[in-house]
């Protein structure tokens, strides 16, 4: 039910997800990069609270419902690439924050829904400086921003105590309120470092070529 053999894709149906488990948690001290190649739908399905306009792409959490997901990545109001790496503190802010009361929420307006896209988001920590955040589409650089150093340090310290990365599902507002993704995934990768622009473009070109080969 989750594999489209004809089109060679994994199907996110709005009620399923892929889970990665690590007993020791996740160490992102050297950075973080996620690549997603597929087609994400605007339709939101499987959300326990339908009033939250959010598509869950990637989440990180403890496995216990009493603890909130400490990383959320997805789409807000069908207008923004939205994420938050932790859940609070006015000092935890970045260059793309648009909300004074929740500065840790990062929004960047970009058109990527209902289209076949290769999305790359990366975080590159600089010693004693702000962490650089970048967005790429189809291997091409789109935007660069920053996160305060304390924001990044807060996230990596929490990630070391969390055990699950989930693709296609995140929790919002309350620990039991799950938001799911609906769409197709051709390929996805997660790195515990920041890739170079050359690596990002190379990954895109190789993955795109492999995808075209499968479709022949």
SULSULQUI-V477398 format. One record per residue. N is the residue number from 1. RES is the residue in one small letter. SS is DSSP state (helix for helix, strand for strand, loop for the rest). Layout:
BEGIN
N,RES,SS ; N,RES,SS
END
This chain:
BEGIN
1,x,loop ; 2,x,loop ; 3,x,strand ; 4,x,strand ; 5,x,loop ; 6,x,loop ; 7,x,loop ; 8,x,loop ; 9,x,strand ; 10,x,strand ; 11,x,strand ; 12,x,strand ; 13,x,strand ; 14,x,loop ; 15,x,loop ; 16,x,loop ; 17,x,loop ; 18,x,strand ; 19,x,strand ; 20,x,strand ; 21,x,strand ; 22,x,loop ; 23,x,loop ; 24,x,loop ; 25,x,loop ; 26,x,loop ; 27,x,loop ; 28,x,loop ; 29,x,loop ; 30,x,loop ; 31,x,loop ; 32,x,strand ; 33,x,strand ; 34,x,strand ; 35,x,strand ; 36,x,strand ; 37,x,strand ; 38,x,strand ; 39,x,strand ; 40,x,strand ; 41,x,loop ; 42,x,loop ; 43,x,loop ; 44,x,loop ; 45,x,loop ; 46,x,loop ; 47,x,loop ; 48,x,loop ; 49,x,loop ; 50,x,loop ; 51,x,loop ; 52,x,loop ; 53,x,loop ; 54,x,strand ; 55,x,strand ; 56,x,strand ; 57,x,strand ; 58,x,strand ; 59,x,strand ; 60,x,strand ; 61,x,strand ; 62,x,loop ; 63,x,loop ; 64,x,loop ; 65,x,loop ; 66,x,loop ; 67,x,loop ; 68,x,loop ; 69,x,loop ; 70,x,loop ; 71,x,strand ; 72,x,strand ; 73,x,strand ; 74,x,strand ; 75,x,strand ; 76,x,strand ; 77,x,loop ; 78,x,loop ; 79,x,loop ; 80,x,strand ; 81,x,strand ; 82,x,strand ; 83,x,strand ; 84,x,strand ; 85,x,loop ; 86,x,loop ; 87,x,loop ; 88,x,loop ; 89,x,loop ; 90,x,loop ; 91,x,loop ; 92,x,loop ; 93,x,loop ; 94,x,strand ; 95,x,loop ; 96,x,loop ; 97,x,loop ; 98,x,loop ; 99,x,loop ; 100,x,loop ; 101,x,loop ; 102,x,loop ; 103,x,loop ; 104,x,loop ; 105,x,loop ; 106,x,strand ; 107,x,strand ; 108,x,strand ; 109,x,strand ; 110,x,loop ; 111,x,loop ; 112,x,loop ; 113,x,loop ; 114,x,loop ; 115,x,loop ; 116,x,strand ; 117,x,strand ; 118,x,strand ; 119,x,strand ; 120,x,strand ; 121,x,strand ; 122,x,strand ; 123,x,strand ; 124,x,strand ; 125,x,loop ; 126,x,loop ; 127,x,loop ; 128,x,loop ; 129,x,loop ; 130,x,loop ; 131,x,strand ; 132,x,strand ; 133,x,strand ; 134,x,strand ; 135,x,strand ; 136,x,strand ; 137,x,strand ; 138,x,loop ; 139,x,loop ; 140,x,strand ; 141,x,strand ; 142,x,strand ; 143,x,strand ; 144,x,strand ; 145,x,strand ; 146,x,strand ; 147,x,strand ; 148,x,loop ; 149,x,helix ; 150,x,helix ; 151,x,helix ; 152,x,helix ; 153,x,helix ; 154,x,helix ; 155,x,helix ; 156,x,helix ; 157,x,helix ; 158,x,helix ; 159,x,helix ; 160,x,loop ; 161,x,loop ; 162,x,loop ; 163,x,loop ; 164,x,strand ; 165,x,strand ; 166,x,strand ; 167,x,strand ; 168,x,loop ; 169,x,strand ; 170,x,strand ; 171,x,strand ; 172,x,loop ; 173,x,loop ; 174,x,loop ; 175,x,loop ; 176,x,loop ; 177,x,loop ; 178,x,strand ; 179,x,strand ; 180,x,strand ; 181,x,loop ; 182,x,strand ; 183,x,strand ; 184,x,strand ; 185,x,strand ; 186,x,strand ; 187,x,strand ; 188,x,strand ; 189,x,strand ; 190,x,strand ; 191,x,strand ; 192,x,loop ; 193,x,loop ; 194,x,loop ; 195,x,loop ; 196,x,loop ; 197,x,helix ; 198,x,helix ; 199,x,helix ; 200,x,helix ; 201,x,helix ; 202,x,helix ; 203,x,helix ; 204,x,helix ; 205,x,helix ; 206,x,helix ; 207,x,helix ; 208,x,helix ; 209,x,helix ; 210,x,helix ; 211,x,helix ; 212,x,helix ; 213,x,helix ; 214,x,helix ; 215,x,helix ; 216,x,loop
END
